[in-house]
Structure formats: C-alpha cells, structure tokens
Amino acid sequence: MINTSYLNLIGNTPMVWLRRFSPEKGGQIYAKLEWFNSGGSLKDRIVKSMFESAVKTGTIAAGKQLVEATSGNTGIALAMIGAYYGVSVTIIMPESASREKQRAIEMFGASLILTPKEEGTAGAIRVRESILNRGEGKFVSLDQFSNAENPRAHMDGTALEILKQVNGRLDVLVVGIGTGGTAAGCSVVLKRYDPRIRVFGVAPDKGITVPGLRNPNDDMPSKLFDASTIDEIKWIGKSEHDELEKIIKEVANKEAMLIGWSSAAVLLVSRQLAFTMNRDSTIVAVLPDSGFRYL
C-alpha cells in the first residue's frame, strides 16, 4: 500500500511486550510506541486533529499565522503539518528544550522563540498570549491546553487502538500528564468499555522537571486536565527523578529501545505497579517519544 500523504502515517502505532523489563512474577508491561507517528511523538495525533478541524472551520485561513506554546513535541508536529498545508507557524518554547527539537522545528520552516527555562511552559504560554493580544487578529492559536480536539484524538484513535492490540484484555493504562488530553481521552473510552480498567497519570512534583510532563497544579494549568478521569496520579519526586536515567539505560540494554525522559517516567511507574499485580495482568504504558531528541 502506498500512502498519498506522510500525514496519513499518524496513528496506528505499534505495541511491544517488554518481556525483559517486566517483572518475572508481576504484571506484564506492553509499550505503545508513539514515536512511530510521522513527526516522532504522541503529539502528532492531537495536532493533526486540531489542525484539520481549524482548516474546516476557517480558524486557519489565508493571512493567518499560527502561534503555539509547547515544551517541544507539539511544536515539531505543528511545524511539520504547517509546512504541509503551507501555513506560517511560530513556536514558543522554553530554552531548556533539546537542541534536536529546536532544529527539527527550524527545518520545517517555522519561526522559533525561546523563553527562560526557569519559567517552564507557563512562560511560553504567557509570551503566546502577548503575541495574540497585540497581533490584531493576524495570529491564531490552536491552544493544545484547551482544544477539545486534543482528547478527541485519543478517544477516536489511541484508546481504540490499545483495546484492539490487547484483544480487549487490559487492567491498567499508564500515561504521562502534560495537557491532560491523553489521560482524559483514553480514560473515557476505556472505562466505558470496562469500568474495572484503572488509569494512572504520571506527573512531576513541584520543582521537578521531566521534559514533556507537567504538574497539573503548575502556573497556567491546562484546562483539559480533569482529575476525575483518572484513578490516581503517580508523582515523580526527587528520588524517582534520579532513577529515570537508569530506566533509560536499562530499557536500552534489555529491550534495545532508546526512550525519552517522559517515557522513562511512565515505565518507572508501570513497573512499580507491575510488582503489585499477578503475571496474568496487562499494563499498557503509552510512551510519548524516543530518546533520539535528547542526545
């Protein structure tokens, strides 16, 4: 089969059993590999959905320029899809974002504005709002932190793919918390299918930085985050953060996969849960991106 567009490769990402990483006598961990999306991350799903909806409704029209705040992966997806549609894109993100992410955005032809790393994504959001307010209608934002197409992309795609891949046998889903869209979208579908499925979110404690993840109580919180859609948040504190590089190396050595920091956090929590479960239990860990953008 030959696709007519590179964007058609977004979604239907593979899943792999982490046989060597899963505990021998605990629950079995299956990784949903989101770096197989066209732009290399989970964010391709939501950006494609938001972008196509905005084109249909006329939000994106001739003469308009897109501006978005992001920690990196959403920016890459926007720059990529903007290039395909011929739309001018400006990405604002913390200067702490990896150079690989910055270069990818620039290669797609988008403009890049870096904000102080100590202000995090909230600082990027403030700059975006300033641009929108003084732009006299020239700039528009898809706003991944409030756009309903964000969780809808996971309701219509990610969650259904997971159920199909595990043949409907799922006990636990573990996802990182950023905008909250993945948790919200997947949880609605999975709990409708089987209310016994537990959904765990992974987020950093205050003062802890994990690229791609946000504390839902941080400055400028996401409007999409809804604590009622998940069973529990597992927090990445100082001790857990110190374990992430070990997880990255272990997965590389045992499973021959190079994962990113948020994926490491999700797998750390997944294995903690796996130790409390029996071997017949199925845990799906949604891994947002690979480690190649953090080298």
C-alpha positions as CSV (number, residue, x, y, z in Angstrom):
1,M,0.0,0.0,0.0
2,I,1.3,3.5,-1.0
3,N,0.1,6.4,1.1
4,T,-0.8,9.7,-0.6
5,S,0.5,11.8,2.3
6,Y,3.1,11.4,5.0
7,L,0.5,12.7,7.5
8,N,-1.6,9.5,6.8
9,L,1.1,7.6,8.8
10,I,-0.1,9.3,12.0
11,G,-1.8,6.8,14.3
12,N,-2.0,3.0,14.4
13,T,1.3,2.9,16.2
14,P,2.8,-0.5,17.2
15,M,2.8,-2.1,20.7
16,V,5.5,-4.3,22.0
17,W,5.7,-6.6,25.0
18,L,8.6,-5.5,27.3
19,R,9.3,-9.1,28.2
20,R,12.7,-8.4,29.7
21,F,11.7,-5.2,31.5
22,S,8.6,-6.6,33.0
23,P,9.0,-8.3,36.5
24,E,9.2,-12.1,36.3
25,K,6.4,-12.7,38.7
26,G,4.4,-9.5,38.3
27,G,2.1,-7.8,35.7
28,Q,3.3,-7.7,32.1
29,I,4.1,-4.3,30.6
30,Y,3.2,-3.5,27.0
31,A,4.6,-0.3,25.4
32,K,2.6,1.8,23.0
33,L,5.3,3.3,20.8
34,E,4.2,6.7,19.9
35,W,7.5,7.7,18.2
36,F,6.3,5.7,15.2
37,N,4.0,8.7,14.3
38,S,5.2,10.8,11.3
39,G,6.7,13.5,13.4
40,G,8.1,11.2,16.1
41,S,5.8,11.7,19.0
42,L,2.3,11.3,20.6
43,K,1.6,15.0,19.8
44,D,1.3,14.3,16.1
45,R,-2.2,12.8,16.8
46,I,-3.6,15.9,18.6
47,V,-2.0,18.4,16.2
48,K,-3.4,16.6,13.1
49,S,-6.9,16.6,14.7
50,M,-6.7,20.2,15.8
51,F,-5.2,21.4,12.5
52,E,-7.7,19.7,10.3
53,S,-10.6,20.9,12.4
54,A,-9.3,24.5,12.3
55,V,-9.0,24.3,8.5
56,K,-12.6,23.1,8.2
57,T,-14.0,25.8,10.5
58,G,-11.9,28.6,8.9
59,T,-9.9,29.3,12.0
60,I,-6.9,28.8,9.8
61,A,-7.3,31.0,6.8
62,A,-5.3,33.0,4.3
63,G,-3.2,35.6,6.0
64,K,-3.3,34.0,9.4
65,Q,-0.2,32.8,11.3
66,L,-0.3,30.1,13.9
67,V,1.4,30.6,17.2
68,E,1.7,28.0,19.9
69,A,3.4,27.4,23.3
70,T,4.9,24.0,23.8
71,S,7.7,22.1,25.5
72,G,8.8,20.8,22.1
73,N,6.9,17.9,20.5
74,T,3.7,19.8,19.8
75,G,5.9,22.4,18.2
76,I,7.5,19.8,15.9
77,A,4.1,18.4,14.9
78,L,2.7,21.9,14.2
79,A,5.8,22.9,12.2
80,M,5.5,19.7,10.2
81,I,1.8,19.9,9.5
82,G,2.0,23.6,8.9
83,A,4.6,23.0,6.2
84,Y,2.3,20.5,4.5
85,Y,-0.6,23.0,4.5
86,G,1.6,26.0,3.6
87,V,0.7,27.8,6.9
88,S,3.2,30.1,8.7
89,V,3.9,28.8,12.2
90,T,5.6,30.4,15.2
91,I,6.6,28.1,18.1
92,I,7.4,29.4,21.6
93,M,9.1,27.1,24.0
94,P,11.5,27.1,27.0
95,E,15.2,27.4,26.1
96,S,15.7,24.1,28.0
97,A,14.1,22.2,25.2
98,S,16.7,20.0,23.5
99,R,18.6,21.3,20.6
100,E,17.4,18.4,18.5
101,K,13.8,19.6,19.0
102,Q,14.7,23.2,18.2
103,R,16.5,22.1,14.9
104,A,13.6,20.0,13.9
105,I,11.2,22.9,14.2
106,E,13.5,25.2,12.2
107,M,14.0,22.6,9.5
108,F,10.2,22.5,8.8
109,G,10.4,26.3,8.3
110,A,8.7,27.5,11.4
111,S,9.9,30.5,13.5
112,L,11.2,29.8,17.0
113,I,11.0,31.9,20.1
114,L,12.8,30.6,23.2
115,T,11.7,31.7,26.7
116,P,13.6,31.4,30.0
117,K,14.0,27.8,31.2
118,E,13.1,28.6,34.8
119,E,9.6,29.8,33.7
120,G,8.8,26.4,32.0
121,T,5.9,26.0,29.7
122,A,3.9,28.6,31.6
123,G,6.4,31.3,30.4
124,A,5.9,30.2,26.8
125,I,2.2,30.4,27.3
126,R,2.5,34.0,28.6
127,V,4.5,35.0,25.5
128,R,2.0,33.4,23.2
129,E,-0.9,35.3,24.9
130,S,1.1,38.6,24.5
131,I,1.6,37.9,20.8
132,L,-2.1,37.1,20.3
133,N,-3.2,40.2,22.2
134,R,-1.1,42.6,20.2
135,G,-1.4,40.8,16.8
136,E,-4.7,42.5,15.8
137,G,-6.1,39.2,14.5
138,K,-3.1,38.3,12.5
139,F,-2.2,35.4,14.8
140,V,-4.3,32.4,15.9
141,S,-3.6,29.6,18.3
142,L,-4.9,26.1,18.3
143,D,-4.2,26.0,22.1
144,Q,-3.4,22.4,22.9
145,F,-4.2,23.2,26.6
146,S,-7.9,23.9,25.9
147,N,-8.7,22.5,22.5
148,A,-11.4,19.7,22.6
149,E,-9.8,18.1,19.6
150,N,-6.9,17.1,21.8
151,P,-8.7,14.5,24.0
152,R,-10.9,13.6,21.0
153,A,-7.9,12.4,19.0
154,H,-7.2,9.9,21.8
155,M,-10.8,8.9,22.1
156,D,-11.0,8.2,18.3
157,G,-7.5,6.8,17.9
158,T,-5.2,5.9,20.8
159,A,-7.7,4.2,23.1
160,L,-9.4,2.1,20.4
161,E,-6.0,1.0,19.0
162,I,-5.0,-0.1,22.5
163,L,-8.1,-2.2,23.0
164,K,-7.6,-3.8,19.7
165,Q,-4.0,-4.6,20.3
166,V,-4.5,-6.2,23.6
167,N,-7.6,-8.1,22.4
168,G,-9.8,-6.2,24.9
169,R,-7.8,-7.6,27.9
170,L,-6.5,-4.6,29.8
171,D,-6.1,-4.0,33.5
172,V,-4.0,-0.8,33.7
173,L,-3.1,2.1,31.5
174,V,-0.2,4.4,32.4
175,V,0.1,7.8,30.7
176,G,2.2,10.9,31.2
177,I,0.4,14.1,32.3
178,G,1.1,17.2,30.1
179,T,-2.0,18.8,28.7
180,G,-4.1,16.0,30.3
181,G,-5.6,15.2,26.9
182,T,-4.2,11.7,26.6
183,A,-5.5,10.7,30.1
184,A,-8.9,12.3,29.5
185,G,-9.5,10.9,26.0
186,C,-8.3,7.4,26.7
187,S,-10.0,7.1,30.1
188,V,-13.5,7.9,28.7
189,V,-13.3,5.1,26.1
190,L,-11.5,2.5,28.2
191,K,-13.8,2.9,31.3
192,R,-16.8,2.8,29.1
193,Y,-15.6,-0.5,27.7
194,D,-14.7,-1.9,31.2
195,P,-15.1,0.2,34.4
196,R,-12.6,-2.0,36.1
197,I,-9.7,-0.7,34.0
198,R,-7.5,1.6,36.1
199,V,-5.9,4.7,34.5
200,F,-2.8,6.2,36.2
201,G,-1.3,9.5,35.3
202,V,2.4,10.4,35.8
203,A,3.4,13.9,36.7
204,P,6.4,15.7,38.2
205,D,6.3,17.1,41.8
206,K,6.6,20.8,42.2
207,G,10.2,21.9,41.3
208,I,10.9,18.7,39.4
209,T,11.5,18.9,35.6
210,V,10.7,16.0,33.3
211,P,10.6,17.1,29.6
212,G,7.2,16.6,28.2
213,L,5.4,16.3,31.6
214,R,3.7,19.0,33.7
215,N,2.5,19.2,37.2
216,P,-1.3,19.9,36.8
217,N,-1.1,22.5,39.6
218,D,1.6,24.5,37.9
219,D,1.3,28.1,36.9
220,M,-1.0,28.4,33.8
221,P,-2.6,25.0,34.3
222,S,-4.2,23.1,31.4
223,K,-7.9,23.4,31.0
224,L,-8.1,19.9,29.7
225,F,-6.8,18.2,32.9
226,D,-9.6,16.5,34.8
227,A,-8.6,14.5,37.8
228,S,-11.9,12.7,37.8
229,T,-10.9,10.9,34.6
230,I,-8.0,9.0,36.2
231,D,-7.7,6.8,39.2
232,E,-4.5,8.2,40.6
233,I,-1.6,10.4,39.9
234,K,1.8,8.9,40.5
235,W,4.2,11.7,41.3
236,I,7.9,11.9,40.1
237,G,9.8,13.3,43.1
238,K,13.5,13.8,43.6
239,S,14.2,10.1,44.3
240,E,12.1,8.9,41.3
241,H,13.7,11.6,39.0
242,D,17.1,10.2,40.0
243,E,16.0,6.8,38.7
244,L,15.0,7.9,35.2
245,E,18.4,7.8,33.6
246,K,18.8,4.2,35.0
247,I,15.5,3.3,33.4
248,I,16.6,4.7,30.1
249,K,19.8,2.7,30.2
250,E,18.0,-0.4,31.3
251,V,15.4,-0.3,28.6
252,A,18.2,0.4,26.0
253,N,20.2,-2.6,27.2
254,K,17.3,-5.1,27.8
255,E,14.8,-4.2,25.1
256,A,17.1,-2.4,22.6
257,M,14.9,0.7,22.7
258,L,16.0,4.3,23.2
259,I,13.3,6.1,25.1
260,G,12.8,9.7,26.1
261,W,12.5,11.1,29.7
262,S,8.7,11.2,29.9
263,S,8.6,7.6,28.6
264,A,11.1,6.6,31.3
265,A,8.8,8.2,33.9
266,V,5.8,6.3,32.5
267,L,7.8,3.0,32.6
268,L,9.1,3.6,36.1
269,V,5.6,3.8,37.4
270,S,4.4,1.0,35.2
271,R,6.9,-1.4,36.7
272,Q,6.1,-0.2,40.2
273,L,2.5,-1.2,39.6
274,A,3.5,-4.4,37.9
275,F,5.2,-5.6,41.0
276,T,1.8,-5.4,42.9
277,M,0.0,-7.4,40.2
278,N,-0.1,-11.1,39.1
279,R,1.6,-12.3,35.9
280,D,-1.8,-12.5,34.0
281,S,-2.3,-8.8,34.4
282,T,-1.9,-6.4,31.4
283,I,-0.3,-3.0,31.8
284,V,-0.1,-0.7,28.8
285,A,2.4,2.2,29.0
286,V,1.9,4.9,26.5
287,L,5.4,6.1,25.5
288,P,5.3,9.7,24.1
289,D,8.6,9.8,22.2
290,S,12.0,8.2,21.7
291,G,15.3,9.2,23.2
292,F,16.8,10.4,19.9
293,R,15.7,14.0,20.6
294,Y,17.6,14.2,23.9
295,L,21.1,13.1,22.9
